[in-house]
Amino acid sequence: MSDTPPDHLAINPASPHHDAQALERGVGVRFNDVERTDVEEYSVSEGWIRVQAGKARDRRGNPMTLKIKGSVEVRYLDLKPQA
């Protein structure tokens, strides 16, 4: 696996942009110079993230999301324990 995360990634398993291996490794998202932990989906090349809109749900029971445009930087998190 490469050292750069995918350009487009989603946590929803029904999405075509879902990548379980990348999510297991851990992906950190920095949006407009602020570290975000609530990102549902992102696209680095298009410059947006998708986050939940409170507790609102759609008619299928999925969380409602907002697409926010800005500067997106992603990196893999170091999940290995340090000795």
PyMOL Python script that loads the backbone (N, CA, C, O; Angstrom):
from pymol import cmd

cmd.read_pdbstr("""\
ATOM      1  N   MET A   1       0.841  -1.177   0.000  1.00  0.00           N
ATOM      2  CA  MET A   1       0.000   0.000   0.000  1.00  0.00           C
ATOM      3  C   MET A   1       0.890   1.246   0.000  1.00  0.00           C
ATOM      4  O   MET A   1       1.934   1.264   0.652  1.00  0.00           O
ATOM      5  N   SER A   2       0.481   2.276  -0.724  1.00  0.00           N
ATOM      6  CA  SER A   2       1.307   3.480  -0.820  1.00  0.00           C
ATOM      7  C   SER A   2       1.199   4.310   0.461  1.00  0.00           C
ATOM      8  O   SER A   2       0.371   4.030   1.327  1.00  0.00           O
ATOM      9  N   ASP A   3       2.050   5.336   0.565  1.00  0.00           N
ATOM     10  CA  ASP A   3       2.057   6.198   1.740  1.00  0.00           C
ATOM     11  C   ASP A   3       1.128   7.393   1.611  1.00  0.00           C
ATOM     12  O   ASP A   3       1.051   8.205   2.532  1.00  0.00           O
ATOM     13  N   THR A   4       0.425   7.524   0.500  1.00  0.00           N
ATOM     14  CA  THR A   4      -0.538   8.612   0.352  1.00  0.00           C
ATOM     15  C   THR A   4      -1.951   8.034   0.331  1.00  0.00           C
ATOM     16  O   THR A   4      -2.214   7.057  -0.370  1.00  0.00           O
ATOM     17  N   PRO A   5      -2.856   8.635   1.097  1.00  0.00           N
ATOM     18  CA  PRO A   5      -4.241   8.159   1.108  1.00  0.00           C
ATOM     19  C   PRO A   5      -4.919   8.406  -0.242  1.00  0.00           C
ATOM     20  O   PRO A   5      -4.418   9.183  -1.054  1.00  0.00           O
ATOM     21  N   PRO A   6      -6.053   7.748  -0.482  1.00  0.00           N
ATOM     22  CA  PRO A   6      -6.764   7.962  -1.745  1.00  0.00           C
ATOM     23  C   PRO A   6      -7.233   9.411  -1.892  1.00  0.00           C
ATOM     24  O   PRO A   6      -7.440  10.112  -0.902  1.00  0.00           O
ATOM     25  N   ASP A   7      -7.396   9.845  -3.134  1.00  0.00           N
ATOM     26  CA  ASP A   7      -7.843  11.206  -3.431  1.00  0.00           C
ATOM     27  C   ASP A   7      -9.285  11.424  -2.976  1.00  0.00           C
ATOM     28  O   ASP A   7      -9.642  12.526  -2.562  1.00  0.00           O
ATOM     29  N   HIS A   8     -10.107  10.389  -3.048  1.00  0.00           N
ATOM     30  CA  HIS A   8     -11.521  10.479  -2.679  1.00  0.00           C
ATOM     31  C   HIS A   8     -11.832   9.269  -1.806  1.00  0.00           C
ATOM     32  O   HIS A   8     -11.591   8.132  -2.212  1.00  0.00           O
ATOM     33  N   LEU A   9     -12.367   9.507  -0.606  1.00  0.00           N
ATOM     34  CA  LEU A   9     -12.624   8.420   0.326  1.00  0.00           C
ATOM     35  C   LEU A   9     -13.909   8.687   1.087  1.00  0.00           C
ATOM     36  O   LEU A   9     -14.182   9.824   1.470  1.00  0.00           O
ATOM     37  N   ALA A  10     -14.710   7.630   1.311  1.00  0.00           N
ATOM     38  CA  ALA A  10     -15.956   7.729   2.067  1.00  0.00           C
ATOM     39  C   ALA A  10     -15.988   6.635   3.119  1.00  0.00           C
ATOM     40  O   ALA A  10     -15.456   5.547   2.899  1.00  0.00           O
ATOM     41  N   ILE A  11     -16.617   6.916   4.278  1.00  0.00           N
ATOM     42  CA  ILE A  11     -16.713   5.902   5.323  1.00  0.00           C
ATOM     43  C   ILE A  11     -17.940   5.017   5.147  1.00  0.00           C
ATOM     44  O   ILE A  11     -18.022   3.962   5.776  1.00  0.00           O
ATOM     45  N   ASN A  12     -18.890   5.412   4.317  1.00  0.00           N
ATOM     46  CA  ASN A  12     -20.099   4.637   4.072  1.00  0.00           C
ATOM     47  C   ASN A  12     -19.768   3.439   3.175  1.00  0.00           C
ATOM     48  O   ASN A  12     -19.289   3.629   2.057  1.00  0.00           O
ATOM     49  N   PRO A  13     -20.013   2.207   3.644  1.00  0.00           N
ATOM     50  CA  PRO A  13     -19.683   1.020   2.842  1.00  0.00           C
ATOM     51  C   PRO A  13     -20.469   0.923   1.532  1.00  0.00           C
ATOM     52  O   PRO A  13     -20.031   0.230   0.614  1.00  0.00           O
ATOM     53  N   ALA A  14     -21.605   1.591   1.422  1.00  0.00           N
ATOM     54  CA  ALA A  14     -22.399   1.552   0.190  1.00  0.00           C
ATOM     55  C   ALA A  14     -21.840   2.475  -0.888  1.00  0.00           C
ATOM     56  O   ALA A  14     -22.264   2.396  -2.041  1.00  0.00           O
ATOM     57  N   SER A  15     -20.910   3.337  -0.542  1.00  0.00           N
ATOM     58  CA  SER A  15     -20.337   4.291  -1.493  1.00  0.00           C
ATOM     59  C   SER A  15     -19.299   3.608  -2.382  1.00  0.00           C
ATOM     60  O   SER A  15     -18.574   2.726  -1.923  1.00  0.00           O
ATOM     61  N   PRO A  16     -19.225   4.012  -3.652  1.00  0.00           N
ATOM     62  CA  PRO A  16     -18.174   3.452  -4.523  1.00  0.00           C
ATOM     63  C   PRO A  16     -16.778   3.947  -4.142  1.00  0.00           C
ATOM     64  O   PRO A  16     -15.786   3.408  -4.632  1.00  0.00           O
ATOM     65  N   HIS A  17     -16.680   4.959  -3.279  1.00  0.00           N
ATOM     66  CA  HIS A  17     -15.386   5.505  -2.862  1.00  0.00           C
ATOM     67  C   HIS A  17     -14.937   4.960  -1.505  1.00  0.00           C
ATOM     68  O   HIS A  17     -13.983   5.468  -0.917  1.00  0.00           O
ATOM     69  N   HIS A  18     -15.615   3.937  -1.013  1.00  0.00           N
ATOM     70  CA  HIS A  18     -15.250   3.313   0.260  1.00  0.00           C
ATOM     71  C   HIS A  18     -14.035   2.414   0.057  1.00  0.00           C
ATOM     72  O   HIS A  18     -13.998   1.621  -0.884  1.00  0.00           O
ATOM     73  N   ASP A  19     -13.041   2.533   0.938  1.00  0.00           N
ATOM     74  CA  ASP A  19     -11.831   1.704   0.885  1.00  0.00           C
ATOM     75  C   ASP A  19     -11.537   1.226   2.298  1.00  0.00           C
ATOM     76  O   ASP A  19     -10.985   1.973   3.106  1.00  0.00           O
ATOM     77  N   ALA A  20     -11.899  -0.004   2.600  1.00  0.00           N
ATOM     78  CA  ALA A  20     -11.771  -0.537   3.954  1.00  0.00           C
ATOM     79  C   ALA A  20     -10.322  -0.584   4.419  1.00  0.00           C
ATOM     80  O   ALA A  20     -10.044  -0.318   5.589  1.00  0.00           O
ATOM     81  N   GLN A  21      -9.391  -0.917   3.525  1.00  0.00           N
ATOM     82  CA  GLN A  21      -7.981  -0.999   3.922  1.00  0.00           C
ATOM     83  C   GLN A  21      -7.443   0.361   4.348  1.00  0.00           C
ATOM     84  O   GLN A  21      -6.708   0.457   5.331  1.00  0.00           O
ATOM     85  N   ALA A  22      -7.801   1.403   3.623  1.00  0.00           N
ATOM     86  CA  ALA A  22      -7.340   2.748   3.978  1.00  0.00           C
ATOM     87  C   ALA A  22      -7.949   3.186   5.306  1.00  0.00           C
ATOM     88  O   ALA A  22      -7.275   3.821   6.118  1.00  0.00           O
ATOM     89  N   LEU A  23      -9.208   2.856   5.531  1.00  0.00           N
ATOM     90  CA  LEU A  23      -9.867   3.247   6.782  1.00  0.00           C
ATOM     91  C   LEU A  23      -9.298   2.486   7.980  1.00  0.00           C
ATOM     92  O   LEU A  23      -9.192   3.043   9.073  1.00  0.00           O
ATOM     93  N   GLU A  24      -8.933   1.223   7.781  1.00  0.00           N
ATOM     94  CA  GLU A  24      -8.310   0.454   8.866  1.00  0.00           C
ATOM     95  C   GLU A  24      -6.969   1.056   9.255  1.00  0.00           C
ATOM     96  O   GLU A  24      -6.600   1.059  10.429  1.00  0.00           O
ATOM     97  N   ARG A  25      -6.256   1.553   8.287  1.00  0.00           N
ATOM     98  CA  ARG A  25      -4.949   2.164   8.546  1.00  0.00           C
ATOM     99  C   ARG A  25      -5.110   3.497   9.272  1.00  0.00           C
ATOM    100  O   ARG A  25      -4.233   3.897  10.037  1.00  0.00           O
ATOM    101  N   GLY A  26      -6.222   4.182   9.037  1.00  0.00           N
ATOM    102  CA  GLY A  26      -6.494   5.461   9.688  1.00  0.00           C
ATOM    103  C   GLY A  26      -6.100   6.620   8.792  1.00  0.00           C
ATOM    104  O   GLY A  26      -4.958   6.696   8.337  1.00  0.00           O
ATOM    105  N   VAL A  27      -7.032   7.521   8.537  1.00  0.00           N
ATOM    106  CA  VAL A  27      -6.781   8.675   7.675  1.00  0.00           C
ATOM    107  C   VAL A  27      -7.110   9.937   8.458  1.00  0.00           C
ATOM    108  O   VAL A  27      -8.211  10.085   8.989  1.00  0.00           O
ATOM    109  N   GLY A  28      -6.145  10.843   8.524  1.00  0.00           N
ATOM    110  CA  GLY A  28      -6.350  12.135   9.168  1.00  0.00           C
ATOM    111  C   GLY A  28      -6.667  13.182   8.124  1.00  0.00           C
ATOM    112  O   GLY A  28      -6.035  13.227   7.069  1.00  0.00           O
ATOM    113  N   VAL A  29      -7.663  14.041   8.418  1.00  0.00           N
ATOM    114  CA  VAL A  29      -8.083  15.071   7.476  1.00  0.00           C
ATOM    115  C   VAL A  29      -7.865  16.437   8.103  1.00  0.00           C
ATOM    116  O   VAL A  29      -8.324  16.707   9.213  1.00  0.00           O
ATOM    117  N   ARG A  30      -7.161  17.290   7.383  1.00  0.00           N
ATOM    118  CA  ARG A  30      -6.942  18.670   7.804  1.00  0.00           C
ATOM    119  C   ARG A  30      -7.669  19.554   6.796  1.00  0.00           C
ATOM    120  O   ARG A  30      -7.322  19.566   5.615  1.00  0.00           O
ATOM    121  N   PHE A  31      -8.682  20.299   7.262  1.00  0.00           N
ATOM    122  CA  PHE A  31      -9.519  21.120   6.398  1.00  0.00           C
ATOM    123  C   PHE A  31      -9.365  22.581   6.794  1.00  0.00           C
ATOM    124  O   PHE A  31      -9.648  22.954   7.933  1.00  0.00           O
ATOM    125  N   ASN A  32      -8.915  23.410   5.850  1.00  0.00           N
ATOM    126  CA  ASN A  32      -8.659  24.837   6.111  1.00  0.00           C
ATOM    127  C   ASN A  32      -7.785  25.025   7.353  1.00  0.00           C
ATOM    128  O   ASN A  32      -8.082  25.857   8.211  1.00  0.00           O
ATOM    129  N   ASP A  33      -6.712  24.247   7.440  1.00  0.00           N
ATOM    130  CA  ASP A  33      -5.730  24.300   8.527  1.00  0.00           C
ATOM    131  C   ASP A  33      -6.291  23.927   9.893  1.00  0.00           C
ATOM    132  O   ASP A  33      -5.729  24.325  10.913  1.00  0.00           O
ATOM    133  N   VAL A  34      -7.395  23.168   9.937  1.00  0.00           N
ATOM    134  CA  VAL A  34      -7.976  22.684  11.191  1.00  0.00           C
ATOM    135  C   VAL A  34      -8.145  21.172  11.070  1.00  0.00           C
ATOM    136  O   VAL A  34      -8.711  20.685  10.092  1.00  0.00           O
ATOM    137  N   GLU A  35      -7.655  20.429  12.064  1.00  0.00           N
ATOM    138  CA  GLU A  35      -7.784  18.972  12.068  1.00  0.00           C
ATOM    139  C   GLU A  35      -9.241  18.606  12.327  1.00  0.00           C
ATOM    140  O   GLU A  35      -9.818  19.037  13.326  1.00  0.00           O
ATOM    141  N   ARG A  36      -9.850  17.804  11.427  1.00  0.00           N
ATOM    142  CA  ARG A  36     -11.253  17.422  11.546  1.00  0.00           C
ATOM    143  C   ARG A  36     -11.359  15.934  11.823  1.00  0.00           C
ATOM    144  O   ARG A  36     -10.655  15.133  11.207  1.00  0.00           O
ATOM    145  N   THR A  37     -12.239  15.557  12.750  1.00  0.00           N
ATOM    146  CA  THR A  37     -12.464  14.148  13.063  1.00  0.00           C
ATOM    147  C   THR A  37     -13.872  13.697  12.696  1.00  0.00           C
ATOM    148  O   THR A  37     -14.214  12.530  12.886  1.00  0.00           O
ATOM    149  N   ASP A  38     -14.693  14.607  12.172  1.00  0.00           N
ATOM    150  CA  ASP A  38     -16.095  14.295  11.871  1.00  0.00           C
ATOM    151  C   ASP A  38     -16.389  14.188  10.376  1.00  0.00           C
ATOM    152  O   ASP A  38     -17.532  14.380   9.962  1.00  0.00           O
ATOM    153  N   VAL A  39     -15.388  13.888   9.568  1.00  0.00           N
ATOM    154  CA  VAL A  39     -15.544  13.861   8.113  1.00  0.00           C
ATOM    155  C   VAL A  39     -16.138  12.522   7.673  1.00  0.00           C
ATOM    156  O   VAL A  39     -15.624  11.460   8.026  1.00  0.00           O
ATOM    157  N   GLU A  40     -17.226  12.581   6.899  1.00  0.00           N
ATOM    158  CA  GLU A  40     -17.876  11.385   6.349  1.00  0.00           C
ATOM    159  C   GLU A  40     -17.257  10.992   5.005  1.00  0.00           C
ATOM    160  O   GLU A  40     -17.144   9.809   4.685  1.00  0.00           O
ATOM    161  N   GLU A  41     -16.858  12.002   4.223  1.00  0.00           N
ATOM    162  CA  GLU A  41     -16.305  11.781   2.892  1.00  0.00           C
ATOM    163  C   GLU A  41     -15.464  12.998   2.528  1.00  0.00           C
ATOM    164  O   GLU A  41     -15.723  14.104   3.003  1.00  0.00           O
ATOM    165  N   TYR A  42     -14.460  12.790   1.687  1.00  0.00           N
ATOM    166  CA  TYR A  42     -13.646  13.919   1.238  1.00  0.00           C
ATOM    167  C   TYR A  42     -13.181  13.700  -0.189  1.00  0.00           C
ATOM    168  O   TYR A  42     -13.160  12.575  -0.688  1.00  0.00           O
ATOM    169  N   SER A  43     -12.802  14.811  -0.846  1.00  0.00           N
ATOM    170  CA  SER A  43     -12.160  14.772  -2.152  1.00  0.00           C
ATOM    171  C   SER A  43     -11.075  15.837  -2.151  1.00  0.00           C
ATOM    172  O   SER A  43     -11.370  17.028  -2.058  1.00  0.00           O
ATOM    173  N   VAL A  44      -9.832  15.414  -2.254  1.00  0.00           N
ATOM    174  CA  VAL A  44      -8.706  16.343  -2.235  1.00  0.00           C
ATOM    175  C   VAL A  44      -8.666  17.145  -3.533  1.00  0.00           C
ATOM    176  O   VAL A  44      -8.501  18.364  -3.493  1.00  0.00           O
ATOM    177  N   SER A  45      -8.814  16.487  -4.682  1.00  0.00           N
ATOM    178  CA  SER A  45      -8.699  17.169  -5.974  1.00  0.00           C
ATOM    179  C   SER A  45      -9.815  18.179  -6.205  1.00  0.00           C
ATOM    180  O   SER A  45      -9.593  19.208  -6.843  1.00  0.00           O
ATOM    181  N   GLU A  46     -11.018  17.898  -5.690  1.00  0.00           N
ATOM    182  CA  GLU A  46     -12.134  18.822  -5.861  1.00  0.00           C
ATOM    183  C   GLU A  46     -12.225  19.831  -4.722  1.00  0.00           C
ATOM    184  O   GLU A  46     -12.935  20.829  -4.846  1.00  0.00           O
ATOM    185  N   GLY A  47     -11.521  19.593  -3.615  1.00  0.00           N
ATOM    186  CA  GLY A  47     -11.452  20.537  -2.512  1.00  0.00           C
ATOM    187  C   GLY A  47     -12.713  20.642  -1.680  1.00  0.00           C
ATOM    188  O   GLY A  47     -13.211  21.746  -1.457  1.00  0.00           O
ATOM    189  N   TRP A  48     -13.252  19.499  -1.208  1.00  0.00           N
ATOM    190  CA  TRP A  48     -14.416  19.533  -0.337  1.00  0.00           C
ATOM    191  C   TRP A  48     -14.411  18.364   0.632  1.00  0.00           C
ATOM    192  O   TRP A  48     -13.756  17.345   0.414  1.00  0.00           O
ATOM    193  N   ILE A  49     -15.174  18.547   1.726  1.00  0.00           N
ATOM    194  CA  ILE A  49     -15.436  17.468   2.677  1.00  0.00           C
ATOM    195  C   ILE A  49     -16.945  17.402   2.889  1.00  0.00           C
ATOM    196  O   ILE A  49     -17.664  18.363   2.614  1.00  0.00           O
ATOM    197  N   ARG A  50     -17.411  16.270   3.376  1.00  0.00           N
ATOM    198  CA  ARG A  50     -18.816  16.098   3.686  1.00  0.00           C
ATOM    199  C   ARG A  50     -18.904  15.720   5.168  1.00  0.00           C
ATOM    200  O   ARG A  50     -18.265  14.764   5.606  1.00  0.00           O
ATOM    201  N   VAL A  51     -19.701  16.476   5.939  1.00  0.00           N
ATOM    202  CA  VAL A  51     -19.858  16.249   7.376  1.00  0.00           C
ATOM    203  C   VAL A  51     -21.341  16.129   7.717  1.00  0.00           C
ATOM    204  O   VAL A  51     -22.197  16.593   6.964  1.00  0.00           O
ATOM    205  N   GLN A  52     -21.641  15.498   8.866  1.00  0.00           N
ATOM    206  CA  GLN A  52     -23.024  15.341   9.308  1.00  0.00           C
ATOM    207  C   GLN A  52     -23.628  16.679   9.691  1.00  0.00           C
ATOM    208  O   GLN A  52     -22.945  17.559  10.215  1.00  0.00           O
ATOM    209  N   ALA A  53     -24.931  16.820   9.419  1.00  0.00           N
ATOM    210  CA  ALA A  53     -25.668  18.038   9.754  1.00  0.00           C
ATOM    211  C   ALA A  53     -26.487  17.784  11.020  1.00  0.00           C
ATOM    212  O   ALA A  53     -27.706  17.619  10.959  1.00  0.00           O
ATOM    213  N   GLY A  54     -25.811  17.754  12.155  1.00  0.00           N
ATOM    214  CA  GLY A  54     -26.509  17.526  13.425  1.00  0.00           C
ATOM    215  C   GLY A  54     -27.076  16.126  13.522  1.00  0.00           C
ATOM    216  O   GLY A  54     -26.431  15.158  13.120  1.00  0.00           O
ATOM    217  N   LYS A  55     -28.294  16.017  14.061  1.00  0.00           N
ATOM    218  CA  LYS A  55     -28.930  14.709  14.228  1.00  0.00           C
ATOM    219  C   LYS A  55     -29.972  14.433  13.151  1.00  0.00           C
ATOM    220  O   LYS A  55     -30.710  13.453  13.252  1.00  0.00           O
ATOM    221  N   ALA A  56     -30.048  15.272  12.128  1.00  0.00           N
ATOM    222  CA  ALA A  56     -31.038  15.123  11.065  1.00  0.00           C
ATOM    223  C   ALA A  56     -30.784  13.840  10.265  1.00  0.00           C
ATOM    224  O   ALA A  56     -29.638  13.458  10.027  1.00  0.00           O
ATOM    225  N   ARG A  57     -31.867  13.189   9.858  1.00  0.00           N
ATOM    226  CA  ARG A  57     -31.800  11.956   9.066  1.00  0.00           C
ATOM    227  C   ARG A  57     -32.630  12.117   7.801  1.00  0.00           C
ATOM    228  O   ARG A  57     -33.605  12.869   7.776  1.00  0.00           O
ATOM    229  N   ASP A  58     -32.227  11.394   6.736  1.00  0.00           N
ATOM    230  CA  ASP A  58     -33.041  11.407   5.519  1.00  0.00           C
ATOM    231  C   ASP A  58     -34.123  10.336   5.632  1.00  0.00           C
ATOM    232  O   ASP A  58     -34.236   9.680   6.667  1.00  0.00           O
ATOM    233  N   ARG A  59     -34.909  10.154   4.589  1.00  0.00           N
ATOM    234  CA  ARG A  59     -36.043   9.222   4.666  1.00  0.00           C
ATOM    235  C   ARG A  59     -35.623   7.762   4.765  1.00  0.00           C
ATOM    236  O   ARG A  59     -36.442   6.908   5.105  1.00  0.00           O
ATOM    237  N   ARG A  60     -34.358   7.460   4.472  1.00  0.00           N
ATOM    238  CA  ARG A  60     -33.847   6.092   4.602  1.00  0.00           C
ATOM    239  C   ARG A  60     -33.146   5.853   5.937  1.00  0.00           C
ATOM    240  O   ARG A  60     -32.679   4.747   6.208  1.00  0.00           O
ATOM    241  N   GLY A  61     -33.074   6.894   6.772  1.00  0.00           N
ATOM    242  CA  GLY A  61     -32.445   6.764   8.075  1.00  0.00           C
ATOM    243  C   GLY A  61     -30.963   7.098   8.093  1.00  0.00           C
ATOM    244  O   GLY A  61     -30.317   6.981   9.134  1.00  0.00           O
ATOM    245  N   ASN A  62     -30.416   7.511   6.957  1.00  0.00           N
ATOM    246  CA  ASN A  62     -29.008   7.900   6.881  1.00  0.00           C
ATOM    247  C   ASN A  62     -28.845   9.332   7.370  1.00  0.00           C
ATOM    248  O   ASN A  62     -29.759  10.141   7.212  1.00  0.00           O
ATOM    249  N   PRO A  63     -27.706   9.661   7.958  1.00  0.00           N
ATOM    250  CA  PRO A  63     -27.501  11.041   8.424  1.00  0.00           C
ATOM    251  C   PRO A  63     -27.451  12.026   7.258  1.00  0.00           C
ATOM    252  O   PRO A  63     -26.881  11.734   6.206  1.00  0.00           O
ATOM    253  N   MET A  64     -28.051  13.184   7.460  1.00  0.00           N
ATOM    254  CA  MET A  64     -27.973  14.266   6.471  1.00  0.00           C
ATOM    255  C   MET A  64     -26.566  14.844   6.540  1.00  0.00           C
ATOM    256  O   MET A  64     -25.987  14.951   7.621  1.00  0.00           O
ATOM    257  N   THR A  65     -26.021  15.215   5.397  1.00  0.00           N
ATOM    258  CA  THR A  65     -24.657  15.727   5.354  1.00  0.00           C
ATOM    259  C   THR A  65     -24.593  17.063   4.625  1.00  0.00           C
ATOM    260  O   THR A  65     -25.457  17.392   3.813  1.00  0.00           O
ATOM    261  N   LEU A  66     -23.548  17.824   4.936  1.00  0.00           N
ATOM    262  CA  LEU A  66     -23.257  19.092   4.282  1.00  0.00           C
ATOM    263  C   LEU A  66     -21.935  18.969   3.549  1.00  0.00           C
ATOM    264  O   LEU A  66     -20.986  18.378   4.064  1.00  0.00           O
ATOM    265  N   LYS A  67     -21.873  19.524   2.354  1.00  0.00           N
ATOM    266  CA  LYS A  67     -20.621  19.559   1.589  1.00  0.00           C
ATOM    267  C   LYS A  67     -20.008  20.938   1.798  1.00  0.00           C
ATOM    268  O   LYS A  67     -20.633  21.956   1.504  1.00  0.00           O
ATOM    269  N   ILE A  68     -18.785  20.961   2.305  1.00  0.00           N
ATOM    270  CA  ILE A  68     -18.084  22.211   2.592  1.00  0.00           C
ATOM    271  C   ILE A  68     -16.841  22.277   1.716  1.00  0.00           C
ATOM    272  O   ILE A  68     -16.053  21.332   1.671  1.00  0.00           O
ATOM    273  N   LYS A  69     -16.668  23.405   1.016  1.00  0.00           N
ATOM    274  CA  LYS A  69     -15.521  23.561   0.126  1.00  0.00           C
ATOM    275  C   LYS A  69     -14.402  24.313   0.813  1.00  0.00           C
ATOM    276  O   LYS A  69     -14.639  25.231   1.598  1.00  0.00           O
ATOM    277  N   GLY A  70     -13.170  23.907   0.505  1.00  0.00           N
ATOM    278  CA  GLY A  70     -11.998  24.554   1.084  1.00  0.00           C
ATOM    279  C   GLY A  70     -10.748  23.753   0.786  1.00  0.00           C
ATOM    280  O   GLY A  70     -10.732  22.904  -0.106  1.00  0.00           O
ATOM    281  N   SER A  71      -9.701  24.033   1.545  1.00  0.00           N
ATOM    282  CA  SER A  71      -8.419  23.367   1.382  1.00  0.00           C
ATOM    283  C   SER A  71      -8.421  22.044   2.153  1.00  0.00           C
ATOM    284  O   SER A  71      -8.642  22.039   3.364  1.00  0.00           O
ATOM    285  N   VAL A  72      -8.178  20.924   1.467  1.00  0.00           N
ATOM    286  CA  VAL A  72      -8.208  19.591   2.085  1.00  0.00           C
ATOM    287  C   VAL A  72      -6.825  18.966   2.003  1.00  0.00           C
ATOM    288  O   VAL A  72      -6.242  18.863   0.923  1.00  0.00           O
ATOM    289  N   GLU A  73      -6.300  18.546   3.162  1.00  0.00           N
ATOM    290  CA  GLU A  73      -5.035  17.817   3.229  1.00  0.00           C
ATOM    291  C   GLU A  73      -5.303  16.514   3.979  1.00  0.00           C
ATOM    292  O   GLU A  73      -5.953  16.526   5.025  1.00  0.00           O
ATOM    293  N   VAL A  74      -4.814  15.402   3.458  1.00  0.00           N
ATOM    294  CA  VAL A  74      -5.025  14.110   4.113  1.00  0.00           C
ATOM    295  C   VAL A  74      -3.693  13.412   4.332  1.00  0.00           C
ATOM    296  O   VAL A  74      -2.726  13.642   3.606  1.00  0.00           O
ATOM    297  N   ARG A  75      -3.660  12.553   5.348  1.00  0.00           N
ATOM    298  CA  ARG A  75      -2.469  11.776   5.658  1.00  0.00           C
ATOM    299  C   ARG A  75      -2.901  10.522   6.402  1.00  0.00           C
ATOM    300  O   ARG A  75      -3.965  10.482   7.020  1.00  0.00           O
ATOM    301  N   TYR A  76      -2.059   9.506   6.332  1.00  0.00           N
ATOM    302  CA  TYR A  76      -2.320   8.307   7.119  1.00  0.00           C
ATOM    303  C   TYR A  76      -1.886   8.559   8.561  1.00  0.00           C
ATOM    304  O   TYR A  76      -0.859   9.190   8.811  1.00  0.00           O
ATOM    305  N   LEU A  77      -2.677   8.061   9.499  1.00  0.00           N
ATOM    306  CA  LEU A  77      -2.329   8.168  10.911  1.00  0.00           C
ATOM    307  C   LEU A  77      -1.392   7.033  11.277  1.00  0.00           C
ATOM    308  O   LEU A  77      -1.481   5.946  10.706  1.00  0.00           O
ATOM    309  N   ASP A  78      -0.510   7.269  12.208  1.00  0.00           N
ATOM    310  CA  ASP A  78       0.415   6.232  12.675  1.00  0.00           C
ATOM    311  C   ASP A  78      -0.301   5.444  13.766  1.00  0.00           C
ATOM    312  O   ASP A  78      -0.412   5.912  14.899  1.00  0.00           O
ATOM    313  N   LEU A  79      -0.788   4.251  13.431  1.00  0.00           N
ATOM    314  CA  LEU A  79      -1.549   3.441  14.380  1.00  0.00           C
ATOM    315  C   LEU A  79      -0.677   2.430  15.120  1.00  0.00           C
ATOM    316  O   LEU A  79      -1.168   1.701  15.981  1.00  0.00           O
ATOM    317  N   LYS A  80       0.607   2.383  14.793  1.00  0.00           N
ATOM    318  CA  LYS A  80       1.500   1.429  15.451  1.00  0.00           C
ATOM    319  C   LYS A  80       1.889   1.947  16.832  1.00  0.00           C
ATOM    320  O   LYS A  80       2.204   3.129  16.974  1.00  0.00           O
ATOM    321  N   PRO A  81       1.873   1.089  17.854  1.00  0.00           N
ATOM    322  CA  PRO A  81       2.298   1.551  19.178  1.00  0.00           C
ATOM    323  C   PRO A  81       3.794   1.860  19.208  1.00  0.00           C
ATOM    324  O   PRO A  81       4.610   1.125  18.652  1.00  0.00           O
ATOM    325  N   GLN A  82       4.125   2.948  19.860  1.00  0.00           N
ATOM    326  CA  GLN A  82       5.537   3.342  19.955  1.00  0.00           C
ATOM    327  C   GLN A  82       6.167   2.712  21.184  1.00  0.00           C
ATOM    328  O   GLN A  82       5.576   2.703  22.263  1.00  0.00           O
ATOM    329  N   ALA A  83       7.370   2.185  21.013  1.00  0.00           N
ATOM    330  CA  ALA A  83       8.055   1.518  22.133  1.00  0.00           C
ATOM    331  C   ALA A  83       9.071   2.428  22.781  1.00  0.00           C
ATOM    332  O   ALA A  83       9.737   2.030  23.736  1.00  0.00           O
TER     333      ALA A  83
END
""", "prot")
cmd.dss("prot")
cmd.show_as("cartoon", "prot")
cmd.util.cbc("prot")
cmd.orient("prot")
